[in-house]
Amino acid sequence: METSKFFSLVEEFELDEGYQKTYKSFDEVLPTLFPRKGWWLDQLFHYQGFWLSSFALRGSMLLNHHFKPRPTDVIVATSPKCGTTWLRALVFSIVNRHSFDFSDHPLSKKNPQELVFFLEGAIYIDGSTSFIDGLPSPRLLSTHLPYSLFPTSMTDDTSECRFVYICRDPKDVFISKWHFANKLRAKDLPPIALEEAFDSFCKGVSHYGPFWDHVLGYWKASLESPKKVLFLKYEDVKKQPWDCVRKVAEFLEVPFSPEEENKGIVEGIVKLCSFENMSNQEVNKNATRNSERPISNSDFFRKGEVGDWVNHLSPQMAEALDQITEQKLQATGFNFR
Ligand code: PAP
């Protein structure tokens, strides 16, 4: 059998039989999946109802076959461009608030990605889960994977790990994604046209899409298992960030004490993680991309506003997207209003 570049990891890192089996099935599955053009260079594959890059698909397979969940694991979950960077920063600063003070906080030196690792990527550093296995508890990890692609060892009632999910109005998500895709596209390619990206997004063909199915997976899980999945909306966090910070802390069973409330810790966390503060940190201003790191920290900070779609979408496009959303969310008890 011809081996893909991923299978070569097995040889490079001398991985054991279990990993060899996983990489072999990855190599076998990939060619059977129907690929579509991604918004930047990579292809998207339709896998178990979702459009994933080969990178995400490999992450999902390793997760299902090799990841050893711990009861203290906290998974920051999002569909891309719904506020991952923000939620990573909030969860990190809430959980670690006893270790740092605001005047010398890791978030002023590191991008949240360096503090809350991206599960799909970190799960195969060195081709195996060894990096993730070595992280101290509580592990804070971030993911874009849909809820249905997690192993039952993490989603059923016997497991204690928790998910904090944030979603966002799909019109703003689409615009944020479109800008991001154009930043990442190779310089020798023309930008992806708004209309082309819009058509794909509406058909569900975007990284980790369909967007609505992603949201509904976590929404339903939050109704069925409210102690396992906390469901937030970007717009609500913007409006009442203090309430959100308290809600996350309670959900993670580290509520703020009256002394902490009096000391203004909640307000401090909100300020620390605000778009204004984070986008002005030197570490988040760098815009250096190279072949090893095609995305720079500054790419995760654009406007951070609610409703910026109005500057890009025609009224017809906005209405079309709203109609899809209404139809998809019908009878689910959830809406973006
Ligand atoms: P990712 O899914 O690729 O990790 P993610 O962080 O979810 O990206 O999304 C980036 C969006 O969050 C950007 O939105 P925009 O394009 O509409 O501006 C970015 O500006 C916004 N964002 C980043 N940090 C914050 C923050 N601290 N508060 C509010 N919004 C933020």
Boltz pocket constraint, residues with backbone or C-beta under 6 A from the ligand:
constraints:
  - pocket:
      binder: B
      contacts: [[A, 78], [A, 79], [A, 80], [A, 81], [A, 82], [A, 83], [A, 84], [A, 85], [A, 86], [A, 172], [A, 175], [A, 176], [A, 177], [A, 179], [A, 273], [A, 274], [A, 275], [A, 276], [A, 278], [A, 299], [A, 300], [A, 301], [A, 302], [A, 303], [A, 304], [A, 305], [A, 308]]
      max_distance: 6.0
